Amino acid sequence: MLSLTACAAAAALSLSVAASPALADSGEGSATPRPPARTSTTGGARLALPGTQVAPGAGAPKLPKKLTARSWVVADAESGEILAARNPHWKLAPASTLKMLFADTLLPKFSKDKVHQVTLKDLDGIGEGSSLVGIKEDLPYSVHDLWLGVFLRSGNDAVHVLSAMNNGVAQTVRDMRARAHELQANDTHVVTPDGYDAKGQVSSAYDLTLFARDGLKNPDFREYCSTAEAQFPGEFAKKKKDKDKKKATDGQAGPEERPREHFGIQNTNRLLTGTYDLKPYQGIAGVKNGNTTNAGATYTAYAQRGDRKLLVTVMHPDYDETQAVYREAARLLDWGFAADGKVTPVGELVPPRSVVAERAKASKEATDAKQAAGGKGNGGPTSAAGADEGSGGLGTALAVSGGVLVVLAGVVLVVRRRRPLPAGPDTTATGPDTTGTVAEAAGTVPDGTRTDLDGTRTDPDGTRTDSDGIGTTPDATGTGPDNPHRD
């Protein structure tokens, strides 16, 4: 944690860029809305301010010029330190990046080998124009297949089938809200499990980064979000004469053991797979992209170069260039890697509430033990700046391994993935400087330094919660259904 002297020294180098004037949106006659004058302080007081927050040190690179996104975050994936951000708590429509929360919530519930026979009811309620992987009723699909459909093709049909397995969409939405609450994702309000535009459904660049970081702790999440291509099950072959019968190769035989056809699917994350005018990003390992009428383009990326692992989230870029959300994310990743050790963090990704409670309990027990033994336990808060909190259970990132052939359920999948590596030392600066930016009472308002995990901090942003006590009551950013996903 920074001393007051260090904070004061860093203040001279800090930069807080006010929100720029409203710009013309791509829609005729529309204008880009301004961010709120004040948002949540979760993760640090500077994150509540409008505009760009960055605290460069000696030799730090300048932020990229072509950044038009309404909101973005650059964070260290292991320590959780936020290196720079713009309007990180601005509540905006998330599109399919909300599927990261969906996956983080439901992945632990079902074995990937479990097979589900899809019914017509499972596919009810899918929004018009939704992105689909091509699931058909009255056919069996493994949970593994369904997650490939969610991550690679952003298939809302796969989301609805998994939701049906979880006692329905309504139950899944409740579970996602509870998970968001546990992660301290206080800007998020879930209405649909797939991210399809709905009145009142919002998240933020900060919350989406929380979802990605927590999801990456799960090896299945890492596997799916880093898979570039796969084969997906289709129809069963037409009935043949007895002498021509063949057994299915994937363990999902149809009537009379007819073999099943498969078709190829590719990940729509263009920094992972590339496209005709955009090369794959060096070191990319996921995570999720989205695009709807209300949200525009949204994207969270995870990449590693050497021992440095970064998370970048970009929401609603306005710059008139192809693949803008990916290009702006790539520029921010480049900046983040170049800024290693040269900037003071402006905030942090907070730990889950259960971690805060566990550490508070451990701190109290340690203090009680000292007092019982006649020691002089200070009874004060315990800092969470330790290395184990920094990794947040993510452990280490995934090493580059392109073109690996993986055989799953008898199907050959062409994938690009990252493998676990030993954690590198934490070389980034300690907590961010907030001197001169926000008037705050010491010990009550987060100052952007590493979060104390002893339970002494109250709900960081103080925003009001929904009637069910989960999340916040968001501002409605749109009402109508979305157009087809363009990615």
C-alpha positions as CSV (number, residue, x, y, z in Angstrom):
1,M,0.0,0.0,0.0
2,L,1.4,3.5,-0.8
3,S,2.4,5.8,1.9
4,L,1.0,9.3,2.1
5,T,4.4,10.6,0.9
6,A,4.4,8.3,-2.1
7,C,0.8,9.2,-2.9
8,A,1.7,12.9,-2.9
9,A,4.7,12.3,-5.1
10,A,2.7,10.3,-7.5
11,A,0.0,13.0,-7.7
12,A,2.4,15.2,-9.6
13,L,2.5,12.6,-12.3
14,S,-1.2,11.7,-12.3
15,L,-3.4,12.6,-15.2
16,S,-7.2,12.9,-15.1
17,V,-8.7,13.8,-18.5
18,A,-12.2,15.3,-18.3
19,A,-14.9,13.8,-20.4
20,S,-14.7,15.1,-23.9
21,P,-17.6,17.1,-25.5
22,A,-20.4,15.1,-26.9
23,L,-19.5,13.6,-30.3
24,A,-21.8,12.8,-33.2
25,D,-22.8,9.2,-33.1
26,S,-22.8,7.0,-36.2
27,G,-26.6,7.1,-36.1
28,E,-28.0,10.1,-38.1
29,G,-29.2,12.9,-35.8
30,S,-28.1,11.1,-32.6
31,A,-25.4,12.2,-30.2
32,T,-23.2,10.2,-27.9
33,P,-24.6,10.4,-24.4
34,R,-22.3,11.9,-21.7
35,P,-21.1,9.7,-18.8
36,P,-22.6,10.4,-15.3
37,A,-20.7,13.0,-13.4
38,R,-20.2,10.5,-10.6
39,T,-20.4,6.8,-10.5
40,S,-19.4,3.9,-8.2
41,T,-16.2,4.1,-6.1
42,T,-15.9,0.3,-6.2
43,G,-12.2,-0.4,-6.8
44,G,-11.0,3.1,-6.0
45,A,-12.2,6.7,-5.8
46,R,-10.7,7.7,-9.1
47,L,-12.7,5.2,-10.9
48,A,-15.9,7.2,-10.0
49,L,-14.7,10.2,-12.0
50,P,-15.7,10.8,-15.6
51,G,-13.0,10.8,-18.3
52,T,-9.7,9.0,-18.6
53,Q,-7.8,8.1,-15.4
54,V,-4.1,7.3,-15.7
55,A,-1.0,8.0,-13.6
56,P,2.1,7.8,-15.7
57,G,5.5,7.6,-14.3
58,A,8.9,8.2,-15.8
59,G,9.2,6.6,-19.3
60,A,5.5,5.7,-19.5
61,P,4.1,5.5,-23.0
62,K,1.3,7.8,-24.0
63,L,-2.2,6.3,-24.3
64,P,-3.2,5.5,-27.9
65,K,-4.8,8.4,-29.9
66,K,-7.5,6.4,-31.6
67,L,-9.7,5.5,-28.6
68,T,-13.3,6.4,-29.1
69,A,-15.0,3.8,-26.8
70,R,-17.4,5.3,-24.3
71,S,-15.8,3.1,-21.6
72,W,-12.7,1.0,-21.2
73,V,-10.4,-0.7,-18.7
74,V,-6.9,-2.0,-18.8
75,A,-6.0,-4.3,-15.8
76,D,-3.3,-6.6,-14.7
77,A,-5.0,-10.0,-14.8
78,E,-3.1,-11.4,-11.8
79,S,-2.8,-8.6,-9.4
80,G,-6.1,-7.0,-10.3
81,E,-4.5,-3.5,-10.5
82,I,-6.2,-1.2,-13.0
83,L,-3.5,0.6,-15.0
84,A,-5.8,3.0,-16.8
85,A,-9.5,3.4,-17.4
86,R,-12.1,5.6,-19.0
87,N,-15.6,5.8,-17.4
88,P,-15.2,2.3,-16.0
89,H,-18.4,2.3,-14.0
90,W,-20.6,3.8,-16.7
91,K,-23.7,1.5,-16.9
92,L,-24.1,0.5,-20.5
93,A,-25.8,-2.4,-22.4
94,P,-23.3,-5.3,-22.4
95,A,-24.5,-7.4,-25.4
96,S,-23.0,-10.9,-25.5
97,T,-20.1,-10.1,-23.2
98,L,-22.7,-10.8,-20.5
99,K,-22.3,-14.5,-21.4
100,M,-19.0,-14.4,-19.4
101,L,-21.2,-14.0,-16.3
102,F,-23.5,-16.7,-17.6
103,A,-20.6,-19.1,-18.0
104,D,-19.0,-18.1,-14.7
105,T,-22.4,-18.9,-13.0
106,L,-23.4,-22.1,-14.8
107,L,-20.1,-23.9,-15.8
108,P,-19.6,-25.5,-12.4
109,K,-23.2,-26.9,-12.4
110,F,-23.0,-29.5,-15.1
111,S,-20.4,-32.1,-16.1
112,K,-19.2,-31.5,-19.7
113,D,-20.0,-35.2,-20.5
114,K,-23.7,-34.9,-19.5
115,V,-26.0,-35.3,-22.5
116,H,-29.3,-33.4,-22.8
117,Q,-32.1,-34.2,-25.2
118,V,-33.3,-30.8,-26.5
119,T,-37.0,-30.0,-26.6
120,L,-38.8,-27.3,-28.4
121,K,-39.6,-25.7,-25.1
122,D,-35.9,-25.4,-24.4
123,L,-35.6,-23.0,-27.3
124,D,-38.6,-20.8,-26.4
125,G,-38.0,-17.1,-25.9
126,I,-34.9,-16.7,-28.1
127,G,-34.8,-13.0,-29.3
128,E,-35.5,-12.2,-32.9
129,G,-32.2,-11.8,-34.9
130,S,-30.2,-13.6,-32.2
131,S,-26.9,-15.2,-33.0
132,L,-27.3,-19.0,-33.2
133,V,-25.0,-22.1,-33.3
134,G,-27.7,-24.2,-34.9
135,I,-29.2,-26.4,-32.2
136,K,-32.2,-28.5,-33.2
137,E,-35.0,-29.9,-31.1
138,D,-35.3,-33.6,-30.5
139,L,-31.6,-34.1,-30.8
140,P,-29.0,-34.9,-28.0
141,Y,-26.2,-32.5,-27.2
142,S,-23.4,-32.8,-24.6
143,V,-22.8,-30.0,-22.2
144,H,-19.4,-29.7,-23.9
145,D,-21.1,-29.1,-27.2
146,L,-23.4,-26.5,-25.7
147,W,-20.5,-24.5,-24.2
148,L,-18.7,-24.5,-27.5
149,G,-21.8,-23.0,-29.0
150,V,-21.9,-20.3,-26.3
151,F,-18.3,-19.3,-26.6
152,L,-17.5,-19.8,-30.3
153,R,-20.7,-18.7,-32.0
154,S,-22.2,-16.7,-29.2
155,G,-25.2,-18.9,-29.6
156,N,-28.3,-17.7,-27.8
157,D,-29.9,-21.1,-28.6
158,A,-27.1,-22.8,-26.6
159,V,-27.6,-20.3,-23.7
160,H,-31.3,-21.1,-23.6
161,V,-30.8,-24.9,-23.6
162,L,-28.3,-24.6,-20.7
163,S,-30.7,-22.3,-18.9
164,A,-33.5,-24.9,-19.4
165,M,-31.2,-27.4,-17.7
166,N,-30.8,-24.9,-14.9
167,N,-34.6,-24.9,-14.2
168,G,-35.3,-22.2,-16.7
169,V,-34.4,-18.7,-17.8
170,A,-35.9,-17.0,-14.7
171,Q,-33.9,-19.1,-12.3
172,T,-30.7,-18.6,-14.4
173,V,-31.2,-14.8,-14.3
174,R,-31.6,-15.0,-10.5
175,D,-28.4,-17.1,-10.3
176,M,-26.5,-14.6,-12.4
177,R,-27.7,-11.7,-10.3
178,A,-26.5,-13.5,-7.2
179,R,-23.2,-14.2,-8.8
180,A,-22.7,-10.6,-9.8
181,H,-23.5,-9.6,-6.2
182,E,-20.9,-12.0,-4.9
183,L,-18.3,-10.6,-7.3
184,Q,-19.1,-7.0,-6.2
185,A,-20.2,-6.3,-9.8
186,N,-22.5,-3.5,-8.6
187,D,-23.1,-1.9,-12.0
188,T,-24.7,-5.0,-13.4
189,H,-28.4,-5.8,-13.7
190,V,-29.3,-9.0,-15.5
191,V,-32.5,-9.3,-17.4
192,T,-31.6,-11.9,-20.1
193,P,-29.0,-14.6,-19.7
194,D,-27.6,-14.2,-23.2
195,G,-27.1,-10.4,-23.2
196,Y,-29.9,-9.8,-25.7
197,D,-31.0,-6.2,-25.4
198,A,-33.7,-5.7,-22.7
199,K,-34.9,-2.6,-20.8
200,G,-32.8,-2.0,-17.8
201,Q,-30.1,-4.6,-18.6
202,V,-26.7,-3.0,-18.0
203,S,-23.2,-3.7,-17.0
204,S,-19.9,-1.8,-17.1
205,A,-16.4,-2.2,-18.4
206,Y,-15.3,-2.7,-14.7
207,D,-17.9,-5.4,-14.1
208,L,-17.2,-7.2,-17.4
209,T,-13.5,-7.3,-16.4
210,L,-14.4,-8.8,-13.1
211,F,-16.5,-11.5,-14.8
212,A,-13.6,-12.4,-17.1
213,R,-11.0,-12.5,-14.3
214,D,-13.2,-14.7,-12.2
215,G,-14.1,-17.0,-15.1
216,L,-10.5,-17.5,-16.0
217,K,-10.0,-19.3,-12.7
218,N,-12.0,-22.2,-14.2
219,P,-10.0,-24.4,-16.6
220,D,-13.1,-25.2,-18.6
221,F,-13.8,-21.4,-19.1
222,R,-10.2,-21.0,-20.2
223,E,-10.5,-23.9,-22.6
224,Y,-13.7,-22.6,-24.3
225,C,-12.8,-19.0,-24.5
226,S,-9.4,-19.8,-26.1
227,T,-10.8,-22.3,-28.7
228,A,-10.6,-20.9,-32.2
229,E,-12.4,-23.6,-34.2
230,A,-14.4,-26.8,-33.5
231,Q,-16.8,-29.3,-35.0
232,F,-20.4,-29.1,-33.8
233,P,-22.9,-31.9,-34.0
234,G,-25.7,-31.7,-36.6
235,E,-28.4,-34.1,-37.8
236,F,-28.1,-37.8,-37.8
237,A,-27.4,-39.5,-41.1
238,K,-30.4,-40.8,-43.0
239,K,-31.5,-44.4,-42.3
240,K,-29.5,-46.9,-44.3
241,K,-29.9,-50.6,-45.0
242,D,-28.8,-53.0,-42.3
243,K,-25.6,-53.9,-44.1
244,D,-24.6,-50.2,-44.3
245,K,-25.1,-49.4,-40.6
246,K,-22.3,-47.6,-38.9
247,K,-21.7,-46.7,-35.3
248,A,-21.5,-43.1,-34.3
249,T,-18.1,-41.8,-33.6
250,D,-19.0,-39.3,-30.8
251,G,-21.1,-41.5,-28.5
252,Q,-24.3,-39.8,-29.6
253,A,-25.9,-42.4,-31.8
254,G,-29.3,-41.9,-33.3
255,P,-32.0,-44.5,-34.0
256,E,-30.4,-47.8,-35.0
257,E,-27.0,-46.3,-34.3
258,R,-26.9,-44.0,-37.3
259,P,-23.8,-41.8,-37.4
260,R,-24.1,-38.1,-36.8
261,E,-23.0,-35.4,-39.1
262,H,-20.9,-32.4,-37.9
263,F,-20.1,-29.0,-39.2
264,G,-17.4,-26.5,-38.4
265,I,-17.7,-23.4,-36.2
266,Q,-15.2,-20.6,-35.7
267,N,-14.8,-18.3,-32.8
268,T,-16.2,-14.8,-33.5
269,N,-13.4,-13.2,-31.3
270,R,-11.4,-11.6,-34.2
271,L,-8.3,-11.0,-32.1
272,L,-8.2,-14.8,-31.6
273,T,-9.0,-16.0,-35.1
274,G,-8.3,-13.0,-37.3
275,T,-10.2,-11.9,-40.4
276,Y,-9.4,-10.6,-43.8
277,D,-8.3,-7.2,-42.6
278,L,-7.2,-8.0,-39.0
279,K,-4.5,-10.4,-37.9
280,P,-4.8,-12.4,-34.7
281,Y,-3.2,-10.6,-31.7
282,Q,0.1,-12.0,-30.4
283,G,-0.5,-13.7,-27.1
284,I,-4.4,-13.6,-27.2
285,A,-6.3,-16.1,-25.1
286,G,-9.9,-15.0,-25.2
287,V,-12.3,-13.8,-23.8
288,K,-15.7,-12.7,-25.3
289,N,-17.2,-10.2,-27.8
290,G,-20.7,-8.9,-28.4
291,N,-22.7,-6.6,-30.7
292,T,-26.3,-5.5,-30.5
293,T,-28.3,-2.4,-31.5
294,N,-28.3,-1.0,-28.1
295,A,-24.8,-1.9,-26.9
296,G,-22.9,-1.4,-30.1
297,A,-19.8,-3.4,-30.0
298,T,-18.4,-4.7,-26.7
299,Y,-15.4,-6.9,-26.0
300,T,-13.2,-8.2,-23.3
301,A,-9.7,-9.5,-24.2
302,Y,-7.2,-11.5,-22.3
303,A,-3.6,-11.7,-23.5
304,Q,-0.1,-12.7,-22.2
305,R,3.4,-11.7,-23.3
306,G,6.2,-13.1,-21.2
307,D,5.1,-13.0,-17.5
308,R,2.7,-10.1,-18.1
309,K,-1.0,-10.9,-18.3
310,L,-3.6,-8.3,-19.2
311,L,-7.3,-7.9,-19.3
312,V,-8.9,-5.2,-21.5
313,T,-12.5,-4.3,-21.8
314,V,-13.9,-1.9,-24.5
315,M,-17.5,-0.8,-24.7
316,H,-19.2,1.0,-27.6
317,P,-16.4,2.5,-29.8
318,D,-17.6,5.2,-32.1
319,Y,-14.6,5.6,-34.4
320,D,-15.5,4.9,-38.1
321,E,-13.1,2.0,-38.9
322,T,-13.7,-1.7,-39.5
323,Q,-13.4,-4.0,-36.5
324,A,-13.1,-0.9,-34.3
325,V,-13.7,-2.7,-31.0
326,Y,-10.9,-5.2,-31.7
327,R,-8.5,-2.5,-33.0
328,E,-9.0,-0.3,-29.9
329,A,-8.6,-3.3,-27.6
330,A,-5.4,-4.2,-29.4
331,R,-4.1,-0.7,-28.9
332,L,-4.9,-0.8,-25.2
333,L,-3.2,-4.1,-24.9
334,D,-0.1,-2.8,-26.7
335,W,-0.1,0.2,-24.3
336,G,-0.5,-2.0,-21.2
337,F,2.4,-4.2,-22.1
338,A,4.6,-1.2,-22.9
339,A,3.6,0.5,-19.6
340,D,4.7,-2.4,-17.4
341,G,6.2,-0.9,-14.3
342,K,5.9,2.6,-15.6
343,V,2.5,3.6,-14.3
344,T,0.9,3.9,-10.9
345,P,-2.4,1.9,-10.8
346,V,-5.6,4.1,-10.6
347,G,-7.7,1.4,-9.0
348,E,-8.2,-2.3,-8.5
349,L,-10.4,-5.2,-9.4
350,V,-12.0,-6.0,-6.0
351,P,-12.1,-9.6,-4.6
352,P,-15.4,-11.5,-4.2
353,R,-17.4,-10.8,-1.1
354,S,-16.8,-14.3,0.3
355,V,-13.0,-13.7,0.1
356,V,-13.5,-10.4,2.1
357,A,-15.5,-12.3,4.7
358,E,-13.0,-15.2,4.9
359,R,-10.1,-12.9,5.4
360,A,-12.0,-10.8,8.0
361,K,-12.7,-14.0,9.9
362,A,-9.1,-15.2,9.6
363,S,-7.8,-11.8,10.8
364,K,-10.2,-11.8,13.8
365,E,-9.2,-15.3,14.7
366,A,-5.5,-14.4,14.5
367,T,-6.0,-11.3,16.7
368,D,-8.1,-13.3,19.2
369,A,-5.3,-15.9,19.4
370,K,-2.7,-13.3,20.1
371,Q,-4.7,-11.7,22.8
372,A,-5.5,-15.1,24.4
373,A,-1.8,-15.8,24.4
374,G,-1.1,-12.5,26.1
375,G,0.2,-10.9,22.9
376,K,-0.4,-7.3,21.8
377,G,-2.6,-8.0,18.8
378,N,-3.4,-4.6,17.3
379,G,-6.9,-5.7,16.3
380,G,-6.6,-3.5,13.2
381,P,-7.4,-4.3,9.6
382,T,-5.1,-6.6,7.6
383,S,-4.0,-5.4,4.2
384,A,-4.9,-7.5,1.2
385,A,-1.9,-6.6,-0.7
386,G,-0.4,-10.1,-0.4
387,A,0.5,-12.1,-3.5
388,D,-2.2,-14.7,-3.0
389,E,-4.9,-12.0,-3.2
390,G,-3.3,-10.5,-6.2
391,S,-3.7,-13.6,-8.2
392,G,-7.3,-13.8,-7.0
393,G,-7.4,-17.6,-7.6
394,L,-6.7,-17.0,-11.3
395,G,-3.4,-18.5,-10.6
396,T,-1.3,-17.9,-13.7
397,A,-2.2,-17.2,-17.2
398,L,-2.1,-19.5,-20.2
399,A,1.1,-19.9,-22.3
400,V,0.9,-19.5,-26.1
401,S,0.2,-22.8,-27.9
402,G,-1.2,-22.3,-31.3
403,G,-2.6,-24.9,-33.6
404,V,-2.9,-27.7,-31.0
405,L,-5.1,-30.6,-32.0
406,V,-7.5,-31.7,-29.2
407,V,-9.7,-34.7,-29.4
408,L,-12.9,-34.3,-27.4
409,A,-15.7,-36.8,-27.6
410,G,-14.2,-38.3,-30.7
411,V,-14.2,-34.9,-32.6
412,V,-11.0,-33.2,-33.7
413,L,-11.0,-29.6,-32.6
414,V,-8.5,-27.1,-34.0
415,V,-7.7,-24.8,-31.1
416,R,-5.5,-22.0,-29.8
417,R,-5.0,-22.1,-26.1
418,R,-2.8,-21.0,-23.2
419,R,-1.4,-23.4,-20.6
420,P,-0.7,-22.7,-17.0
421,L,2.7,-21.2,-16.2
422,P,4.4,-20.4,-12.9
423,A,3.3,-17.0,-11.6
424,G,5.8,-14.2,-12.2
425,P,6.7,-11.7,-9.6
426,D,4.4,-8.7,-9.1
427,T,6.5,-5.8,-10.5
428,T,3.8,-3.3,-11.0
429,A,3.5,-0.2,-8.8
430,T,1.5,-0.4,-5.6
431,G,-1.9,1.3,-5.0
432,P,-3.0,4.2,-7.2
433,D,-2.7,7.9,-6.3
434,T,-5.9,9.8,-5.7
435,T,-4.4,12.9,-4.1
436,G,-6.1,16.0,-5.3
437,T,-8.9,14.3,-7.1
438,V,-11.6,13.5,-4.6
439,A,-12.2,14.8,-1.1
440,E,-12.4,11.8,1.2
441,A,-12.4,10.9,4.8
442,A,-9.5,8.6,5.7
443,G,-10.5,5.1,6.4
444,T,-14.0,5.4,4.9
445,V,-13.7,6.0,1.2
446,P,-11.4,3.7,-0.9
447,D,-8.3,5.6,-2.0
448,G,-7.4,3.3,-4.9
449,T,-4.8,1.4,-3.1
450,R,-5.0,-2.4,-2.6
451,T,-8.3,-3.3,-0.9
452,D,-8.2,-4.2,2.7
453,L,-9.7,-7.7,2.9
454,D,-10.5,-7.8,6.6
455,G,-14.2,-6.8,6.3
456,T,-13.7,-3.3,7.6
457,R,-14.7,-1.8,4.3
458,T,-18.4,-1.4,3.8
459,D,-20.2,-1.8,0.5
460,P,-17.7,0.2,-1.6
461,D,-20.0,2.3,-3.8
462,G,-22.9,2.8,-1.5
463,T,-25.3,2.5,-4.4
464,R,-28.8,1.3,-3.7
465,T,-29.7,-2.3,-4.4
466,D,-32.6,-4.1,-6.1
467,S,-35.5,-5.2,-4.0
468,D,-34.0,-8.6,-3.9
469,G,-30.8,-7.2,-2.4
470,I,-28.7,-8.2,-5.5
471,G,-26.8,-5.8,-7.7
472,T,-27.9,-2.2,-8.3
473,T,-31.0,-0.7,-9.9
474,P,-29.6,0.4,-13.2
475,D,-30.5,3.2,-15.5
476,A,-32.5,2.0,-18.5
477,T,-30.4,2.4,-21.6
478,G,-32.8,1.0,-24.2
479,T,-35.9,-0.9,-24.7
480,G,-36.2,-2.5,-28.1
481,P,-34.9,-5.8,-29.4
482,D,-31.6,-6.0,-31.0
483,N,-30.7,-6.6,-34.6
484,P,-28.7,-9.7,-35.5
485,H,-25.3,-9.9,-34.0
486,R,-22.8,-8.5,-36.6
487,D,-19.9,-10.5,-35.3
